[in-house]
């Protein structure tokens, strides 16, 4: 099939989390150790619950691999749950404010929302991170790099946008908070510790950035194929995410057009067109414009609190407190890893939609050919555009 798709299955305390990937080109030499590195990053960061010490996530390939390379068939990945106690866990009747508990109970008209909690849990994002690591291995040979960074936690002052993605990634990887500005770690630590002492939780903001994305990915034909819409939907699908900003979206709303739009300038190096600014975040008209794509993503504080809020028992209708559940105090660093994976998945989708390719070599050839065609058409060596 043309294109790249991803679906997941599994419950938080079931046997495993599964990732189903279709459209992975034939012949990709899959680096399983690199997938495991991303899974470990998802488990990291301060403020995590005891569950993260219990689970030791590693990927197992169930189908779609032949002698270390993708076979062109659907690729199925499995991440086992160390805590697979689902059948021994009791029913739940007191929904947590801010969680999927009540909405799911109403959806299914079931007073026991245990199945809702099990599927709505952020444990499912392990499948997304594994799928994103596969997408990275498709995109990296095409010159695309994606990285995410924590900008702020709670009320800590937001970090600035990184100027050099590779250098910023090195600093991030040395940071327990997944930030590219180590000087902000102490303020972030204070926010998490203060919330923990109060039996509370804290959210924050992370940045996801992609470099090397060619112009013209996405579409202007239909609302559902616009790349900005697809990236925003991908980020909003992450548990606890409540806001997405593409480029300087919210800031631009209060400025004049002359202060917002990025001028178009001539070539520099291998680039046919350049911009002195990138306030659009690399996306115009539903398509990539050749600049770096960047989004800011806001996560709310997690909804499971030790110092819990009032709720109702769904059986009796009487005021109660929610049942105690293991929970993180802060999951913003982990959220940034998931956001990175989701951008990789969407970019792999639009790459394969645009360039096709039954094999990984076919994909790379098509990308190179399109780059050469653009050089001919837009550097005076071919027909003028539109003729």
N, C-alpha and C positions, 0 to 999 in steps of 0.2 A: 504494500500500500504506500501511496505517497503521503508524506507528512509524518509527524511524530506525535504520539499520544501517550498519556500516562493516567493510570487509575490506581487506587490503593484499596486494600481490604485489611481487616483485622480489628481487634478490640484491645483496649488498654491492658487488660489482664487476661487476654486470650493466649493462645499458643504462640502467635507470631503476628508481625506486621508484614504485609505483602505489597510489593510494587509490581504492577503489570505495565510494561512498555511495549508499544507497537511502533513500527516504522523505523526502528534502529537499523541503520545501513549495515549490509553484510561486510564482514571483514574487519570490523573495529576490534583491535586488540584491547580487551577490557582489563583495566588495572583495578583489581579488587582491593588492593591495599589502599589506593587513593580514595575509594569509596569509604573504607573503614575510617580513614583520617577525618573525613567530613562528618561521619556519624559520631565520632568522639567529640568533635567541635560542638555539635548540637547538644551534647550532654554537659558542656562546660559552662563556665561563668559563675560568679558569686550569687548567692541567694537561692541555689537550687535545693530541691527536696532530697530526702534520703533515697528516693527511687533512682536518682541518677548515680548513686554509689552502688546500688544493687544491680542495675543493668550494665552489661558490658557488650554494647552493640557491635555486631559483626555481620557482614552481608554473606549470604549463601545464594548461589545461583541455582535455581530450580530448573530453568529451561531457557533455551535460546543461545547457548554457548557451545561451541565445538572447538576443542583443542585451544582454548583460551581466546578465541575470537567469536564475535557475534555471527550467528548463522543466517540472519535475515528473518528468522521466525520471531514470534513474540518473546520478549525477554522477561522472565519472572524472577524477582529478587525476594528473598526471605530474611527477615530480621527477627530472631527468636526473642521471646519475652522470658526473662528469668522469673519474674513474678507472673505466673500463669494460673492464678487462683480464681479465675472467673466463676467456675462452677461452685466454689465454696463460699463465695461472697453473698451476703444477704441482700434483700431488697432495700430500696431507698425511697422515702416518701416525703422528705423535707427539702425542697429545692433551694439551691443557693442563688441568692440575688446576683444577677449579672452573668450567670452561666446558662447553658442550653437546657438545664434541667426542666424548668417549668414549660418553656415553649415546646420541648420535645414531648413532655408528658401530655400536653394538650393536643399535639399533632397526632399522637397515637391513642389518645383517650385511655392512658394507662397510668394508674397511680404510682406504680413502681417504675421509676425512670432509670433504673440501673442500666438497661441497654442503651439509653440515650447518653449517659455519662461515658460509657465504655467506648462509644464511637466518636463522640464529640471531643474526647480527651486529646490533648496535644501530643500524646504518644504517637498518634497517626502520622505526625510530621516526620518521623524517622523514614517512612517510605518516600516522602517528598525529597528529603536530603539525599537518599540513595539514588533516586531518579535524576536529581539535579547533578550528581557526580557523574552519571553516565552522560548526560547532556553536555557537561563540560568537556568530556573526552571527545565528543563529536565536534564541538565548536572551537576548541583550542587550536587544532591544526588549521582552522580557517582564520586564525589571527584574532579571535575574540577572547577577551578576558573579562571576568565578572568578579566583583568583590563587594562585600558589605562591611559597614563600620557602625559601631554604636556612637551616636552623636551626643545623647544625654540620657540620664536616668533620673526620674522624678523631677525635682526642680533644679538639677545641676545645669550649669550654663552650657548651651550647645557648642559642640566642636565645629570648626570651620570645615569647608569642603576640601578634600585632599587635592593638591595640585599634581602630584606624581602618584599614580595608582600603584605601581610596583613598590615604591618606597613606603607608601602608606600601608600596603598589605604586610610588609615585613614588620612594621611597628605594631600593627594589629595582632599579628601572630605571636608577638612577644608580650601581649597585654592580656591579663586575665579577664579584662572587661571588654575585649574585642574592639577597643578604640584605637585610632591612629594618633591620638594626642595623649601620651602617658601622663602629662601634667594634670589631666582632668580626672584621673582615677580616684584620687582621694575624695573628691566631692561626690563621685558616684558611689564609692564605698560608704560614705556617710549616709547617703539617702537610703541605701539598702539596709544598713544596720539600724537606723532609726525606725524604719518601717517594721523590721523584724522584732525589735524590742516592744513595739506596740501591738504585736500580733496582726500586723497589717501587711499590705502588698504595695508595690510601686511599679509604675510603667516607665515609658521612655520613648525615644525616637532613634531610629537607625536609618542609615543611608545605603542604598543599593546602586552600584554604578557598573556600567558595561562600556568597555573601550574596544575599538576595532570592528564595530558593527557597520557593515556597508549601508549606504543610503538605499531607500526604496523598499525596505522590508516592512511588512504589514500591508495595509490596503486602504484605499479611499472608496471602494465600491459599496460596502455595507457597514453598518454600525458595528456589527459583531466581528468584523475582520480588522478593525482599526487596532494598530499595535498599542497605542496608548490605553485604549479601553481594555485590551487583553492583559496588559501588565498591571493596570489598576485592579482588575478583577482578581488576578493571581495573588496580589498582595492582600487584598481584602479577604481572601479566603483563609488566610492564616489565623488561627485562633488568637483572640484578644486584639487583633488589629482593628482600629476604628478610623483611621485616616490615612490617605495617600496623597502626596503632592508631587506632581511631575515638574521638574525644573523649579523655577521660582513661582509656581502657580499661584499661591495665596498672596505673595508679595506683589506679583504682577497685577493682581486685581485692583490695586490702588494706585497704579502708575498710568501714565500716558503711553499710547502706542509707540511713540518715538523713543520712550525710555525702556521699552520692553523687548521689541523685536531685534533679533540678532542680525546685523548687516552681513551681506554676502560679499566675500572678497575672493581674490584670485588664488592660484595654486601655490602650494608650499610643499616641497619634497614630493612624496607620492600622492599627495592629496590634491584633487582637482579644484576643490572649493574649500575655503576656510572661513571661519567666523571669529571676530575679535572677542565675542562673548557667547555664552551658551545658556541664556536664561530660559530657553525653551526646553532644556533638558534632553536635547537630542531627538525630539519628536515634533513633527509638524504635519498637519493634515492626516493624522492617523498612521504616518510612516516614519521610519528612521530617516534622519537627514545627514548622516555621516559623522555627526558630532557624538561625543560620549553621551550615553543615556544615563540619566540619574533621577532617582526618586527618593523622597523622604517618606518614611513610614512610621506612623504613630501607634504604639501599643498601649492599651489601657492597663491599669493595675489588674492583676489576676483576681478572679472572683471567689476563689476559695480562701477564706480568712480564718486564722486561728481565733481572732476576736470577731466572731461571726455576726452578721446582721440578722434582724428578725425575718422570719418566714412563716409559712403556714404548712401544717401537715395536710397532705393531699387527701388523706382518708377521713380525718376528723374535722378539718377546717379550722382547727385551733392554732393559735400562735405558738411557734416553736423556734428552736435554733437548728440550723442544718447539722446533719451528721458530720462528724469529723472526717476529713479526707486529707491524705498527704498532698502537700502543695508547695510550689516554689514561692519565695518572697518576691523574686524578680526573675523574669525569663527574657529580658530584652536582648542580652547577648545571644541566647539560643534562637530567639526570633530573627535576629539578623542573619544567622546561618540558613534558616528556612527561607527568608526573603531572597537570599542569594540563589538558593536552589530553585525557587519559583521563577526568578528571572531567567535562569539558565534553561529551564523547561520551556518557557514561552519562546525564547530566542531560538532554541532548537526546532520548535514547531514552525516558526516563520521562515527559518533558513531552509528547511526541507520542503516547505510549501513553495518557496521562491525558486530554489535551485534543483530540487528533486535529487535523484541519485539512489539506485538500488544498492550500490556499494559505497564505501567510504571514499574510494578513489574517484568514483563518478561525481560525488559531491564536491570534492576538492577541485576537480577539473572544471566543473560548471562555475564555481566561484571565480576561478582564475580567468576563464573565458569572458565572464561578465565584466570583470575588472578591465580586461584588455579592450573590450568593446567600448566601454565608457571612455577610456583614454583616447580612442580613435574618434569618437563622436564629439567629445567636448574639449579637444585640444587642437582643433583646426585641421586634423588629419582626415576627417570624414565629412559626411553630409551634415549640414547644420540641423540642429534639433527641430523637429516639426516639419521637415521637408521630405 
